[in-house]
Amino acid sequence: MSLETVPEEALREILSLKQAQVRLSVREEAKDKFMPFVHHVYEGFIEGRHHRVIAEKLELIAQGKLKRLIVNMPPRHSKSEFASYLMPAWFWVEIRS
């Protein structure tokens, strides 16, 4: 069966269902991993290497493998956003799951 023969309404519904499936997949991954959570909360977030390093450390804290963390970086590198806003929200989601 060719896509040209499928009615436009059906194609829109298929696309909508596929997008919903992707959102659910991202949401499930965001429960276990910090960076997918950040991308889920902030659509269009531009991820840098330093974000991945911080996320890795925050995941270790969540797992109880790391007890203390000091993050020293220049202003405007998402330190406060990650540690003061997103990490507590992610912990809340993780605990409630």
N, C-alpha and C positions, 0 to 999 in steps of 0.2 A: 504494500500500500504506500503510495506516494504522499508526501505532505501537501502537495498541490491539490489533492482530492479531499483533504480534510477541511471541513467548514471552519471559517475564521473564528467563530465563537468557541469551537472545540479547541482550536490552537491556543486561544487566549486562556482558556481554562487549564490546559496542560501546562502552559508557561506559569500560570499562577500557582498551580500545585507544585511545580518544580522549584519555584522560588520559596514557597513555604517549606519544602523539604530541606532546602539549603539553610534556611533560617533555623529550623529545628536542629539540624546537624551542628551548626555553629553554637547554638545555645547549649547543647549537650557537651560539646568540647569546652565551652567557657566555664562549665562547672568545675572542671578538673585542672584547667590550665589558665594562667593569669593573662597572657597576651591575647588569647581568643576572647577572654572576658572584656579586655580593654577595647578590642575591635567591635565587640557586640554593643558595648555602651557608647562608644564614640565611633560612629560610622565614618569612614574616611580618615581614621587616625593614621598618621605617617610614622611608621615604626623604624627606629634606628637601632644600630647594634647595641648602644647603651641601654635602650629600653629592654632588649632581650636579656641583657646581663642582669639588670635590676629584677626583671620578671622571674628569672631563674632563682635568684636569691630569695625573693618573696615566696616562691613555691616551696623552697627549702624550709622557710620559717613556718609555712602552713603545715608542712609534714613533720614539724618538730625536730628537724635535723640541724637547724641553725637557730641559735638562741638570741644573737645580737647582730645588728647590722647598722653600719654608719655609711651613709651615701654622701660623698663629697663631690659635687659637680657644679659648674657655673650655673647662674640663674637661667631660667627658661628651658630646662632640660627635663621637666616633668617629675622632678623629685617629690615635690609636695603633692602634686596631683596623684601620683602613684601611691605614696605612703599614707597620705592623710585622707584621701577620698576613695580611690579605687580599691586599694587593698582591704580596708574595712568592709566595703560593700561586697567584695568578692568573698571574704571570710563569711559574711552573713549568708550569702547564697550557698556557699559550700557547706556550712553547718546545717542549714535548713534542708538541704537535699537528702 
